[in-house]
Amino acid sequence: MPRYATIDVGTNSVLLLVADRLPDGRFQAVQERAEITRLGRGVDKSRRLSPEGLEATLQVLSDFASEARRLGAEAIAASATSAARDAENGADFLTGARERAGVTVDIISGELEAQLSFTSAWADFGRESSAPLVVIDIGGGSTEFIYGDAQGRVAFRHSFDVGAVRMTERYVQSDPMSAADRARVESHLRETFSKLPPCPPDAVLVGIAGTVTTLFTMQHAIDPYDAARVQGGTLTLAELEALADRMCHLPLAERQKLPGLQPKRADVIPAGALILLESLRALGLERCRVSDRGLRWGLLAYRFGAPHP
């Protein structure tokens, strides 16, 4: 069976997927890995990739590419999203990726990022339901919303420049988050999400990426991480309200000790929780399904031939 790899370079983390393409066109994972490198550290303010974020990300990218080749991947597709889009020196990252990892990275648009995330979610959740599907992908620098019908046709997609890292760096000035800090984050999110069209009636919401999966693992104290327990789970609005309150009130040192929360993500999880919470409120929904998969799976389908909407 042909074997391929995708690498998703986000604002906060880098994710690797190595998978075999089965005879029926579906993909079966051989290896999945993720590392938090914070490529987007400081980009919201400086509009430049920091030397620290650049070096950490290039090292992980090189390691992941080497691992994919050792596992027999015929080809590697790599994409970069919000931080690389926004940074004036994004070309430095692309050059480093070619020279150090032997990988050509495509800086994809927010619209394509949204489409790939929807492709991934629809493959896992759309076929099991006759309801419209709404997908939200919360990243470090941006958040994508995609509305689709029961047949997987996209009716609306948009990438907003709000993400867990960006909101933390822009508005959070105290530890733990003060009431004033929280009010600034919530005000910005509510204004941003007010631009969303009405949510399709009876829609199923699927949340993608590390913020969503982390909130689920924290809610259920899943430690170490277990993808099988996370994939297909549900977070309710009431659970998210309680999680957001707890994350905003706990100091960083205490958050770093919580089961299910990677210490490197602890500084941005309060803002991430608020993004998901305000998303549900803006959509008027009471629950969110949880996807352990995401853009890397959509990119696999897009580049290497799995059926997709």
C-alpha positions in Angstrom: 0.0 0.0 0.0 1.3 3.5 -0.8 2.4 5.4 2.3 2.4 9.2 2.6 3.1 11.9 5.2 1.7 15.3 6.0 3.2 17.9 8.4 1.0 20.7 9.7 3.1 23.7 10.9 0.8 25.9 13.0 1.3 29.0 15.1 1.6 26.9 18.3 2.5 23.4 17.3 3.8 21.1 14.6 1.9 17.9 13.8 3.1 14.8 11.8 0.9 12.2 10.2 2.2 9.2 8.3 -0.5 7.0 6.8 -1.1 4.2 4.3 -3.7 4.6 1.6 -6.0 1.6 1.6 -7.4 0.0 -1.5 -10.8 1.7 -0.9 -9.1 5.1 -0.8 -9.3 5.6 2.9 -6.2 6.3 4.9 -4.9 4.4 8.0 -2.5 6.1 10.3 0.9 4.6 10.9 2.3 7.3 13.1 1.1 10.6 14.5 3.1 13.0 16.6 2.8 16.6 17.8 5.2 19.1 19.4 4.6 22.6 20.7 7.2 24.9 19.2 5.4 28.3 19.2 6.5 29.5 15.8 4.0 32.4 16.1 5.6 33.7 19.3 5.3 37.5 19.2 4.1 37.6 15.6 0.9 39.5 16.4 2.9 42.4 17.7 6.2 42.3 15.7 4.9 40.8 12.4 8.1 38.7 12.4 9.0 35.1 13.3 11.3 35.1 16.4 14.7 33.4 16.2 13.6 31.1 19.1 10.3 30.1 17.4 12.0 29.6 14.1 14.8 27.4 15.4 12.5 25.2 17.5 10.1 24.7 14.6 12.8 24.0 12.1 14.3 21.4 14.4 11.0 19.6 14.9 10.2 19.8 11.2 13.5 18.2 10.4 13.0 15.5 12.9 9.5 14.8 11.7 10.6 14.7 8.0 13.4 12.2 8.9 10.9 10.0 10.8 8.5 10.0 7.9 11.2 8.9 5.5 12.4 6.2 7.9 8.9 4.9 8.0 8.8 4.7 4.2 6.7 7.7 3.2 6.8 8.1 -0.6 6.1 11.8 -0.4 5.7 14.5 2.3 3.2 17.4 2.0 3.8 20.2 4.5 1.7 23.3 5.1 2.1 26.4 7.3 -0.8 28.6 8.5 -1.4 31.8 10.4 2.1 32.7 11.8 3.8 32.1 8.5 1.1 34.0 6.6 1.4 37.0 8.9 5.2 37.2 9.4 7.3 39.5 7.2 10.1 37.0 7.3 8.0 33.9 6.5 10.4 33.3 3.6 13.2 32.6 6.2 11.1 29.7 7.4 10.5 28.3 3.9 14.2 28.5 3.1 15.2 26.8 6.4 12.6 24.1 5.8 14.1 23.3 2.4 17.7 23.4 3.6 17.4 21.6 6.9 14.5 19.3 6.4 14.4 18.8 2.7 10.8 19.8 2.7 8.9 22.3 0.6 6.3 24.0 2.9 3.3 25.6 1.3 1.9 28.7 3.2 -1.8 28.1 2.7 -4.5 30.7 2.8 -7.0 30.9 5.6 -9.7 29.8 3.2 -7.9 26.7 2.1 -7.0 26.0 5.8 -10.8 26.1 6.5 -11.6 23.8 3.6 -9.0 21.2 4.6 -10.3 21.2 8.2 -13.8 20.6 7.0 -12.7 17.8 4.7 -11.2 16.1 7.7 -14.2 16.6 10.0 -16.8 15.6 7.3 -14.9 12.3 6.6 -15.4 11.3 10.3 -18.6 13.0 11.3 -20.5 14.1 8.2 -21.3 10.6 6.9 -22.8 9.5 10.2 -25.5 12.2 10.3 -28.1 13.7 8.1 -27.7 17.1 9.8 -25.7 20.1 8.6 -22.1 20.1 9.8 -20.3 23.2 11.3 -16.6 22.9 11.9 -14.5 25.2 14.1 -10.7 24.9 14.0 -9.0 26.9 16.8 -5.4 27.5 16.2 -2.7 29.6 17.8 -3.1 32.5 15.4 -6.5 32.0 13.7 -9.8 30.3 14.0 -11.7 28.9 11.0 -15.5 28.4 10.8 -17.0 26.2 8.1 -20.6 25.5 7.5 -21.6 22.5 5.3 -24.7 20.7 4.4 -25.5 17.0 5.0 -23.9 16.1 1.6 -20.6 17.7 2.5 -21.0 20.9 0.4 -19.5 24.0 1.9 -21.9 26.9 2.2 -19.6 29.3 4.2 -16.0 29.3 5.3 -13.9 32.0 6.9 -10.7 32.4 8.8 -10.7 35.0 11.6 -7.5 36.4 13.1 -8.2 35.1 16.6 -6.3 32.3 18.1 -5.1 31.1 21.5 -1.6 32.6 21.2 -2.7 35.8 19.5 -5.4 36.6 22.1 -3.1 35.8 25.0 -0.3 38.0 23.7 -2.6 40.8 22.8 -4.9 41.0 25.9 -3.6 38.9 28.8 -1.4 41.0 31.1 -1.8 39.2 34.5 -1.4 35.8 36.0 -4.0 34.5 36.6 -6.1 36.3 34.0 -7.7 39.3 35.6 -11.4 40.2 35.1 -10.3 43.1 33.0 -8.1 40.9 30.8 -11.0 38.4 30.4 -13.4 41.2 29.5 -11.1 42.4 26.7 -10.7 39.0 25.2 -14.5 38.3 25.4 -15.3 41.7 23.9 -13.0 41.1 20.9 -14.3 37.6 20.3 -17.9 38.7 20.5 -17.4 41.5 18.1 -15.4 39.2 15.7 -18.0 36.4 15.8 -20.9 38.7 15.3 -19.9 38.7 11.7 -20.8 35.0 11.4 -24.0 34.1 9.4 -26.7 32.3 11.3 -25.9 28.8 12.2 -27.8 26.2 10.1 -30.7 24.7 12.0 -30.0 21.4 13.8 -26.3 21.6 12.9 -23.7 19.3 14.5 -20.7 21.3 15.6 -17.2 19.6 15.4 -14.2 21.2 17.1 -10.7 20.5 15.7 -7.1 21.1 17.0 -5.2 21.2 20.2 -7.4 23.7 22.2 -10.5 21.5 21.7 -8.8 18.2 22.4 -7.0 19.6 25.4 -10.2 20.9 27.0 -11.7 17.4 26.5 -8.7 15.6 28.0 -8.9 18.0 31.0 -12.6 17.6 31.5 -12.1 13.8 31.6 -8.6 13.8 33.2 -7.2 11.8 30.3 -3.4 11.5 31.0 -1.5 10.3 29.1 -3.2 11.4 25.9 -5.4 8.7 24.3 -6.6 9.5 20.8 -9.2 6.7 20.9 -10.9 8.2 23.9 -10.8 11.8 22.5 -12.0 11.2 19.0 -15.8 11.6 18.8 -16.2 12.9 22.4 -18.5 15.7 23.4 -18.1 18.9 25.3 -21.2 20.7 26.5 -21.7 24.4 26.9 -22.0 24.0 30.7 -18.7 22.1 30.8 -17.0 24.7 28.7 -18.3 27.5 31.0 -16.9 25.8 34.0 -13.6 25.0 32.3 -13.1 28.6 31.1 -13.8 29.9 34.6 -11.3 27.5 36.1 -8.6 28.2 33.6 -9.0 32.0 34.0 -8.8 31.8 37.8 -5.9 29.4 38.2 -2.3 30.7 38.1 0.0 29.3 35.4 2.1 27.2 37.8 -1.1 25.4 38.9 -2.4 25.0 35.4 0.8 23.3 34.4 0.2 20.5 36.8 -3.3 19.7 35.6 -3.9 16.2 34.2 -4.6 16.3 30.5 -2.9 19.7 29.9 0.5 19.9 28.3 2.6 22.3 30.3 3.7 24.1 27.2 0.0 24.8 26.3 -0.9 26.0 29.8 -0.2 29.7 29.2 -2.6 30.0 26.3 -5.4 27.5 27.3 -7.5 30.2 29.1 -7.8 32.2 25.9 -8.4 29.0 23.9 -11.2 28.0 26.2 -12.8 31.5 25.8 -12.6 31.2 22.0 -14.4 27.8 22.0 -16.9 29.1 24.6 -17.7 32.3 22.7 -18.0 30.3 19.5 -20.7 28.1 20.9 -22.5 31.1 22.2 -22.3 32.9 18.9 -23.6 29.8 17.1 -26.4 29.3 19.6 -25.3 25.6 20.2 -25.2 23.6 23.4 -22.5 21.1 22.6 -19.4 20.4 20.5 -18.2 17.1 19.2 -14.4 16.6 19.4 -12.1 15.6 16.6 -8.6 14.3 17.3 -7.9 14.8 13.6 -7.6 18.0 11.7 -5.8 19.8 8.9 -3.1 17.2 8.5 -5.8 14.6 7.6 -7.5 17.0 5.2 -4.1 17.8 3.6 -3.6 14.0 3.2 -6.8 13.7 1.3 -6.2 16.8 -0.7 -2.7 15.9 -1.8 -2.7 12.2 -2.0 -6.1 11.2 -3.3 -8.6 10.2 -0.6 -12.2 11.1 -1.4 -13.2 14.4 0.0 -16.1 16.9 -0.4 
